[in-house]
Amino acid sequence: MNNTFDWNRFCKVVHKDLCNLWPTFGTTMLILVALPFALWLLLLVLMQGDCINFPADVRLMIIEFLAMFAALMAPSRLYRTWNIRNEGIYFAMIPASKLEKFLSALIYTLVVAPLAVYLGGLALDMVLTAVPVGSYHNWIWQGSAGFPFTLDFSLLADLGGGEEDQIVRYYGSMWALCALLGHVGGVLLFMFTSTIFKRHKVLQTFLWMYLIQFVLTLILIPVFIALATHAADFAEWLATLFDRYDEEWIAQRFIMLVITTNVAEIALFGWLSWRRLNRMAY
């Protein structure tokens, strides 16, 4: 099919992927949702869970992490054969354009799969909290965590001399945007690698990421040595920088740099994923 977009045809592709969600990824999502229950049971059996208060913030972070991990795994599970010769012919023969199939894959990878795990984790958490035994003594919404890996943004309240709650909201929202964009970029990276690797796609992606990080570390060692050798000059340069620009200016430029990098990562891996699927030969 060509790369045109037809709404009715696109809805049929989305419905087909929905019917395929549980057979291909349902067991994995169920295991991810049940992992907090395993931890709750372990605390109850081995550590007298009734005497331990498992904070709601930590529970929420665990659920959010599991939802993000589900998004990373989704491309390799839901679309395992789309880059395998002969087996992938089924994906190629779906009566829809490549654009429609790619957009449907984005929806289920970025939204549906992680949202299902997130809502399932919240539902299980409420059930375990309602149980009169165990380490869940307060409801999950009674915690203060609004984002994964909560930070104390009140430490930044003196930047710019503004009101503390305004500064907290500003840097909190900016950090949340950076986290969201970074997550989307990571998911698109795993989608791209799912079009390259044919077996153990998630594991191979993590191994290649570790290898690349190791190589970059070796390359940067001379830089670290040079900085350590000229530590006094580097400290003087930092002092000059902070004398010239205030903390708010530096923090804002750093946030913009992170956002720009994440947007570039999204654009790169999104384009590479689309290019691979658009040129896939079966």
C-alpha positions, 0 to 999 in steps of 0.5 A: 500500500502507498503512504496515504492516510485514510481514517477508516482504514487507520481505525481498522489497523488500530482495532487489529492491533488492539485484538493482538495486544493480549495474545502477544504482550498480555502475559508480559504486561500481567507480570509487570503489573504483578511485580509490586504484589511480589514485593508486598508479599515478600515484605509481609512474609520475611519482614513482618510487613504490618510493621513497615510502612511502604511510602506511597511515593516509592510505590508510585515510582515503581509503578511508573518505572514498570510502565516505562519498561513496558513501553520499551518492551512493546515494539519487540513483543507486539511487532516481533516479526516486522523485520523478519523475512518470510515471517514479516510478510504478514505485517506487510500484507495488512491492507493499510498503508505503511504510514497507518501501520507505523502510526498505530505502532506508535500509539500502542508503544507510546500510549496503550501498553504503558498506560495499561500497565500503569492503570493496572499497577494503580488498581493493584496498589489500591487493592493491596492498600485496602487489605488490612494486612501488609505494608501499604498503610496509606493510599497512593494518592496521599504521597507527594510524588507527581513525577517519576524520581521526585526531586525537591525543587524547593532547593531552587526557590532562591533562583531569580528571587521569585515566589517559591511556589512559582519557582517550584512549579516552573522547574517541576514542569520543565523537569517533567517535560525533560523526563517525558521527552527523554522517555519518548526518545528512549522508546523510539530507540527501542522501536528502531532497534526492533527493526534491526535485531531479529532475536532478543531485541530488548536484551541486545539493545541494552547490551549495545547501549552498555558497550557504547557507553563503555567506549565513550567512557574510554574516549572521555578518560583523557578529558577527565585526566586533563580536567583533573590536571588543570583543576585550578584553571577549571575552577577559576573558569567556573567561578568566572562563569557564575560571576558573569551569569546568575544561577537562573540563567545557567539553569534555564540554558541547561534545561533548554539544552536537555530539551533540545537534545531530547527533541533531536533524539526523538526526531532521529530515532523516529525518522530511522524507525520510519525509514527502516519500516518504509524500506523493509524488504520481505 
